[in-house]
Each structure stands twice: as structure tokens, then as C-alpha cells.
Amino acid sequence: MDEVTFRSDTVLSDVHLYTPNHRHLMVRLNSVGQPVFLSQFKLLWNRDSGTDSGPELACHGDMHARKAPPPGSGSPGSPPPRSSHTGEALALQAGQEGLGAQLDEDGDLDVVRRPRATSEPDLAKPPRDKVHPTILTQEEADALGPEAPESCPHSIIQIEHTMATPLEDVGKQVWRGALFLADYILFRRDLFQGCTALELGAGTGLASIVAATVARTVYCTDVGADLLAMCQRNVVLNSHLAAAGGGVVKVKELDWLKADLCTDPSVPFSWSEEDIADLYNHTTILFAAEVFYDDDLTDALFNTLSRLVHRLKNACTAILSVEKRLNFTLRHLDVTCEAYDHFRSSLQALEKLAEGRLRFAVEPVEASFPQLLIYERIRQLELWKIVAEPAP
């Protein structure tokens, strides 16, 4: 197919940000005309830990199967794991070796910039680098032979997603925080075993699908008919994984700006009375990943979280995955983490909440659990645990 150039008003997911030129299988266009791609994640049994239970995941890199390399090793065809300290050391070494070439005649630092290619015919706009992913049709993917996806139904997780969207549609992409959360779910199988769980802002449904390999029922929730339809397709594509463990994923609409669940049967992905009763009577785990990028949405999520746990029959635990994103702002003329700071303030406010029949205990989760998927586990990825218990 023709090359696709991402425009400056689109957001590219972290998962594909560093691999823009990989082959990507485009399976369809969604209802708003965005290309939908298919990525595959390989599911292996983790025998290194000495247990027969607990799957190990390795990302196919969309089309290529690769098991996650051990720390300190690289895999052919993929970049080595990144380390911030290693990067700083390499940068310092490079700076020392080429110091003479980086200074101008006055002794000032002379930064050499690589040439930029014009990607827009409109010369009034500033030039941008081109990013040209290779998009495959199904026929082209079949012709790849050995490079085509493996077909082993019980070892593959398939996820349909977009690669670049406007900000309001970022839920259609796969994000690092969802993979980070999936790692934790597989590590803490005891916490999710046989439970009823609810994901808030599920997006493509990846974390819910992984949770359903352990949990009894997972309510996979988000808002927007197109997004929920994509999520439902992913659930169907991977239904055998949940069925093998006796679990089930139910895709439902949950609007954080509304106080009640939608029960109108004419609305797609609405709630039945039986589902609502099951949700409130049996849910013990709530989880969410990468939904804290907008202050208003963060406020809405915490309001929804508080409202839900007060309606639940049992004490519950919430696991939240967040990435601390650094941005330069003109308002501060400095690098800040405003979305993350607002998230932390919301956690503190929840912990100090004195009214109501529940109290909330908030604590960070140590990120020392095994990395079972190939992604860049950076220091800015964090997990937070909220335990809601009856107030004394």
C-alpha cells in the first residue's frame, strides 16, 4: 500500500514510537476512517520461576515473534533495553570524544543537526521529518512466509489498534502503561485469581484480556461506540484465552461524567440488571492504565472510583498505572509534569478523605516484578495501589 505520513496533529503510541518502519498489518478502517492494525503478543508459560502457572508474554513486534531478552542482553533485530544511566554515560563519553568538533571558533557549543525532510507540500508550515511505516494488506502478509504471524491459538494474544490518532482518540492505541500493568497482573495472579474485576478506561482491552486469564469475570469499560467496538473485537479474538481459565470479559460503557450506569437496552454495550448486581456484589479489584493525561479526566476518574467502591459490597483494591511525562511549558518556562502532579494530588486527597463509610490507603507498588513483555520499562512508569476498607 502507499506510504502513510503522520501529521503534526496526531499522537503516536509509545509502543510504535521507536519502530516506525516495521511492517504493520492493516486489517480495516474503523468507522471514522482511521487505519486499524493488528499486533500480536506471544503467550508462553514461565518455567523459569519454578511454577507451572503464570504465563510469560513476549511481544511479536507486530509481525516478528521475539521472547523478552534477559537483562543485559539484546535480541537480533531489536534495540537493546534502554537504561537512563547507560544513556547518560554514553552521551558523556561521546561528548568528551568529540568535544573539539562541537565547539565553534568562539568556544561555544555547536550542535550539529541532521537535515530535515519536508513532509508537507504547504511551505508555509515548518518542515518535518517523514515517518513512513510499511503497511501490509492481508495478502501481502500471507506472502511473507516465515515472517507471517504464528498461528497457535493458545500462545498468541491479538490486539487490533490504531497507531496514530488525535488526542481524543488515544484510547485506540496500545500504551506502555497497559503493558506495565499486564506484567503486574501476571505477577500477582494470587490477587486476581477467581475474582470479579473492573477496568476503567480499558482502551483496546489488552489489560482486561490478560486479567481474564486469571480472573473469573472482567468488566472491560470505556466510552465511545467506535472504541468499544474495537475493544469487543479484541475480546472475541482472544476469547479462547479467557475460556481456558474459566474467565469471561464483558465490554461495557462506563462514562465517568455520568453518575449512573447506562441500562438502556437500545444503547450498545449497556448494562443489564444482572451485570450490575454482579458488579456490585462481587467486584474486589479495579484497575486502570494510562488514563491520567488530562486533569478533568483525572478528576472524573477519581470521582467515579470513589462512587463505585462505596457501592461495592466487598472491600476492594484498585491498581493504577501511570507514566510521569515530562513537558516544557511556557507558563512555567520549565520542564514540568503537570498531569502527573495532578494525579498525585488526587491520590493524596483520596487518602485524606474523612467522610463516608470507607477509608483509603494509598501506596506505591515497587516496580521490581519481572518484565514479561518487550517494551521500554522506563523509570517514569509507576503503579499505585489503593485499598478501600470500612472506616473504623
ABEGO torsion letter per residue (X at the ends): XBBBBBBAABBBBAAAAABAABBBBBABBBAAGBBBBBBBBBBBBBAAAGBABEBBBBBAGGABBBBBBBBGBBBBGBBBBBBAAAAAAAAAAAAAAAAAAABBAAGBBBBBBBBBBBABABAABBBBBBBBBBBBBAAAAAAAEAABBBBBAAABBBBBBBABBBAAAAAABBBAAAAAAAAAAAABAAAABGBBBBBBGAEAGAAAAAAAAABABBBBBBBEAAAAAAAAAAAAAAAAAAAAAGBBBBBBBBBAABABBBABAABBGBBBAAAAAAAAAABABBBBBGABABAAAAAAAAAAAAAAAAABABBBBBBBBBBBBBBBBAAAGBBBBAAAAAAAAAAAAAAABABEABBBBBBBBBAABBBABBBBBBAABBBBBBBBBBBX
